[in-house]
């Protein structure tokens, strides 16, 4: 792969409307070389043929238990442990005014 030149970085900076001084042009040219080299190395991988795409790195399994109908506690037993009950329901403090 050809090395990116200082002139190419200056041209890209002009297109992006960036004002870069000489030291920034030199620094960015070397950094862009490293980035483009890494991208080129990734492009060399040709082993992807026959590999199924994955959505997750590890297999996912459903961890929910099956629904089983069971009898619940009697209402009176449940309400006996409540701080306050009224008309067969839990009584809770009012948090909103009557104006809504």
N, C-alpha and C positions, 0 to 999 in steps of 0.2 A: 504494500500500500504506500502511495506517495505521501511524503510528509507535507502537512499543511503549511503554507508559507505565511509570512508576516503580511504580505500584500493581500492574500485571500482573507485573512482576519480583518484587515482594514476595510476591505470591500464589504464583508458581512456586517461590520460595525456601521458602515455608511447606510446599508440597506435597512438596518434596524434602528437607524437614527441615534446611534450611540457615539458619544465623543470620547475617544480613547487616546491616551498619550502613548509615547513610544514604549515605555516600560510595560504598560498594560497590554499593548499589542504583542510584545515578546512573550510575556507570561501567558497570555491566552492562547497563543499559537502552540506553545508546548503542552498546555493543558488539553487543548482540543485534539492534539496528536494522541495523547493517552486515551481520551474518551473514544475517538474514532478507532483506535487499535483494539480496544475492548469490544466495541460493537462488531468489528470485523471478525474477532475471535469467536464471538457467539454465532455469527453467520456461518462459520466453518462447520458447525455441528450438523452432521447429516444422518445421525443415528435415529432421528425421530420417526422414520418410516416404520409402520407397524405398531407404534405406541399409541394406545388409546388415550385421548385427552382425559384429564382428571379435574374434578371440581375441588377436591380436598387432598391434602397430602396423606391423610390416614383415612381408612374406611370409617364411615359413620354407621352407627346402628341405632335403631329406635330403642330408647331406654325406658319407655313408658310401660307400666304394667297393664295387663288387660283389665277392662272394667268388670267388676264383679258386684252384683247387687247384694247388699247386706242390710240387715235391719239397723236403723239408727237408734240412738238413745231416746228414751221417752222424753217428751218436751218438758215435763215437770222436773225431771232429774237435771236437765241442762239448765233450765231457768233457776234451779235451786242454787247453782253456783254463781249466778250473775249478781252484780252489785245492786241492780234494780231491774224489775220486770213489771210490765203492765199489759193487760189483755193478751197474755200468752206470748208476748214478744219482749225482747231486750229493750230497756228504756235507756236512752243515751242523752247526754246534755245537748240542748239546742245550740247550734253553732251559727245559724243564720237568723236574721230578723224576719218578721212577717212580711217586710217589704222585699219583694223579689222582682 
